[in-house]
Amino acid sequence: MNDVLLFHRDGHLDAALTRTERAMVERIQQWDPDALLKAPVEDVVDQLVDAGSVRCPELLVDQVWMPAPTEVMVAYSDFGQQYARRVTRLVLVAPFTGEKAIFMFRANRGTMSPPRVLHLTENELHLVIDEPPEEPTAVRAAFDEQLDRIQQHLSWSREQIEQHNLKVGAQVPGLVAKRREHLLATRNLQAQIGYPVRRRSDADTYSVPVRRRTLQPVRSQPAGGRAAFKPEPAMSEPDYQAALRVLRNQRNALERTPSLAATLKEEQIRDLLLVGLNAQFEGDAAGELFNGEGKTDILIRVDDRNIFIGECKVWSGPKTMDEALDQLFRYLVWRDTKAAILLFIRNKDVTAVIDKAVRKIEDHPNYKRGAARSGGEEFEFTMCAQDDPEREIHLALIPFALRDC
């Protein structure tokens, strides 16, 4: 029988895991610099963690099955004479998930007689018993013993793999940050030399100098006063979070005054929000930073690009979110755009509406990462721009419970 000896023949698992880790490190070093600077950091980290991690096989013991019995010829010796006879063969097929190669590596722990199987495919182990006993319970016990031996060896492999995966997950963010810092430092050095540089127009982002009156401005120029290259405009994360806090505070004020909220139309609420935002923020020229456009839009526009988009919508069913998201993605989206959907919920089951709205966002084809829930008061998502997964939109959903008094 040409069977397969598991956990034995292709070297030690430690060496294989080390090779995987080295390949991951080499991958980031070979990553195209423009592509690395262009891609969202979390996407790069996710890709590298996935490339450097190993999936230990998991036997799906609740899905094992048996094909029909067969007969095979087996050889035996009797007083030096070689003979062959036909015997019954029973096979048990055990599906598994994870990486097939792990079955071939020796873990740090093992036995002198590792398990054997009839076949090893990409997602199945074929266990075999020739000349099975006539008692069904004995056959079942023999197969269970084989499965248990495989599970034991997998548990030893899993211990090493889990340690490896934890190490990879911990080191990748630092590797990505260090590589990006090195590339940006090289670009700065190149710019300071003084020779003209031809650059792609979509190389990177910078923070728009948005100022809250109580904070120092976010500077878009490096310490030397000269930009290394022309980046794209973006709203800084601290300013984005500060703007969301203003919107939340105004939402809370409206919810506490239902008599006022009941009389306001959608665009009137939008105007109140604009007043509050512009009372807290100013643009580079000390003018109004947040602008209204149309009935429902709150925008920050820099260099003809929308870097903040607020959509005000009154809930009238799940289609409301479809309309809001469609309108959001129709805008000319620049890298690292920040956005908010301000959902006005009138005389409805607020919790049920919020759940439906969140599901609509999570089911959208542009959805990338999950919601960070803040006690039901705000939900944050990462979306990708239309037709470009590397351009991200940071989207907040802020529900307004505006009940009639």
C-alpha positions, -999 to 999 in steps of 0.1 A, spaced: 0 0 0 15 33 -11 4 53 19 15 87 32 35 91 65 24 123 82 44 148 103 76 133 92 93 137 59 97 174 49 118 188 77 110 206 109 80 229 114 102 256 130 123 259 98 92 262 77 77 289 99 110 308 98 110 307 60 75 321 60 84 349 83 115 358 61 94 358 30 69 382 46 98 406 56 112 404 21 78 411 6 75 445 23 111 454 13 102 446 -23 69 464 -22 68 491 -49 74 524 -30 47 544 -47 22 516 -41 32 512 -5 28 550 2 -5 550 -17 -21 520 -1 -40 524 32 -17 514 61 -43 490 75 -46 472 41 -9 468 39 -7 454 75 -36 430 68 -20 417 36 14 412 53 -2 395 84 -21 372 61 11 364 41 31 358 72 5 338 91 0 300 88 -34 282 91 -30 250 110 -52 223 96 -85 216 114 -101 183 110 -138 185 103 -147 154 123 -184 161 121 -182 159 83 -163 126 79 -178 101 54 -172 67 40 -172 57 3 -184 22 -7 -161 -7 4 -136 -20 -22 -114 -51 -25 -77 -49 -29 -49 -74 -33 -24 -75 -5 9 -94 -3 20 -116 25 48 -141 31 44 -177 44 76 -196 51 96 -175 27 70 -177 -1 53 -146 -14 16 -148 -19 -13 -123 -26 -49 -124 -15 -79 -102 -20 -92 -84 11 -119 -59 19 -108 -22 22 -127 4 42 -118 41 37 -128 70 59 -126 105 43 -119 133 68 -122 168 53 -100 196 68 -94 233 66 -60 250 67 -27 243 49 -20 208 36 18 213 40 16 213 78 8 176 77 43 169 64 64 189 89 77 176 122 67 197 152 89 201 182 70 173 199 61 140 183 62 102 185 85 75 171 56 62 149 37 91 134 3 84 118 -2 72 82 -30 78 58 -39 63 24 -41 96 6 -35 133 14 -53 158 -9 -56 196 -7 -86 193 17 -90 157 26 -73 129 45 -82 93 34 -78 68 63 -79 31 56 -85 -2 72 -77 -34 53 -93 -67 65 -116 -49 89 -130 -68 119 -165 -80 116 -177 -61 146 -189 -25 136 -179 -10 169 -143 -24 165 -141 -8 130 -154 25 144 -129 23 173 -100 17 149 -109 47 128 -114 69 159 -79 59 171 -64 70 138 -82 103 140 -71 108 176 -35 103 167 -37 128 139 -54 153 162 -27 149 188 1 157 163 -19 186 150 -22 200 185 16 200 188 19 218 155 -8 242 165 11 253 195 41 264 174 19 279 147 -1 301 172 31 314 187 44 322 152 11 340 142 11 361 174 47 371 166 38 381 130 8 401 141 28 420 167 58 428 144 40 437 111 27 472 121 62 483 132 77 469 100 52 488 78 57 520 98 95 518 96 94 511 58 71 540 51 91 563 73 122 553 54 106 559 20 92 593 31 126 603 45 142 594 12 116 615 -6 123 644 17 161 641 11 155 640 -26 134 672 -25 160 690 -3 188 684 -28 170 709 -51 169 692 -85 134 689 -101 116 657 -95 89 643 -117 62 628 -95 29 610 -98 0 632 -88 -14 607 -64 16 600 -43 4 606 -8 -18 628 15 -14 657 37 -36 672 64 -55 703 55 -46 731 79 -79 730 96 -79 750 129 -100 747 159 -98 780 177 -84 763 209 -57 742 191 -25 748 171 -28 744 134 -19 710 118 11 718 96 13 705 61 50 715 56 80 696 69 103 712 94 125 727 66 96 746 53 97 729 19 74 702 8 91 670 -5 64 664 -30 28 676 -36 5 654 -16 -32 652 -16 -55 672 8 -70 653 37 -87 662 69 -66 651 99 -80 624 121 -80 646 153 -100 673 134 -124 647 121 -130 633 155 -135 668 169 -160 676 141 -179 644 150 -180 655 187 -196 688 176 -222 670 156 -229 646 185 -233 675 209 -257 693 186 -276 661 181 -279 657 219 -291 693 222 -318 687 195 -329 655 212 -333 673 245 -356 700 228 -382 679 209 -405 709 206 -379 727 185 -367 696 165 -403 687 156 -407 720 137 -374 719 118 -371 706 82 -341 686 70 -322 716 55 -329 737 86 -313 712 108 -284 711 83 -280 749 87 -279 746 125 -252 720 123 -232 743 99 -235 771 124 -221 749 152 -193 735 131 -181 769 118 -183 783 154 -156 757 163 -135 755 132 -120 780 107 -101 775 74 -67 788 65 -80 822 57 -101 825 89 -133 821 69 -161 795 72 -147 761 67 -179 739 64 -201 748 35 -237 738 26 -246 726 -8 -280 714 -19 -305 704 7 -285 679 26 -248 684 21 -222 696 45 -188 699 28 -152 709 32 -137 715 -2 -100 720 -8 -85 723 -43 -118 714 -58 -118 681 -38 -143 672 -11 -123 660 20 -153 660 43 -188 651 32 -218 651 55 -251 637 43 -283 646 62 -311 621 57 -345 615 72 -352 578 77 -380 566 55 -370 530 52 -339 510 42 -338 528 9 -328 559 28 -293 544 34 -291 533 -3 -297 569 -14 -273 583 12 -245 559 2 -251 563 -35 -249 600 -32 -218 598 -11 -200 577 -36 -210 599 -65 -189 627 -51 -154 631 -65 -137 612 -36 -101 621 -28 -78 599 -8 -86 596 29 -119 614 27 -139 617 59 -176 615 58 -207 613 81 -243 603 75 -265 622 99 -296 601 101 -328 618 114 -352 593 129 -387 606 136 -413 587 156 -398 553 149 -383 524 169 -349 541 170 -330 509 180 -345 489 151 -338 517 126 -302 520 137 -297 482 133 -312 483 98 -290 513 89 -258 496 102 -267 464 82 -271 485 50 -236 499 54 -221 466 62 -238 450 32 -226 477 8 -200 465 -17 -177 493 -7 -176 482 29 -141 473 42 -140 472 80 -164 469 109 -182 494 129 -167 508 161 -198 511 182 -200 539 208 -230 529 230 -254 533 201 -246 570 197 -222 567 168 -209 540 144 -176 543 124 -168 524 92 -140 522 67 -153 522 31 -134 522 -2 -141 546 -30 -158 536 -62 -136 514 -84 -105 520 -62 -101 499 -31 -69 518 -21 -88 551 -16 -106 550 17 -136 568 31 -138 570 69 -176 571 75 -195 578 107 -231 571 111 -247 595 137 -284 588 144 -306 617 156 -337 605 176 -361 634 167 -395 626 182 -424 649 181 -432 665 215 
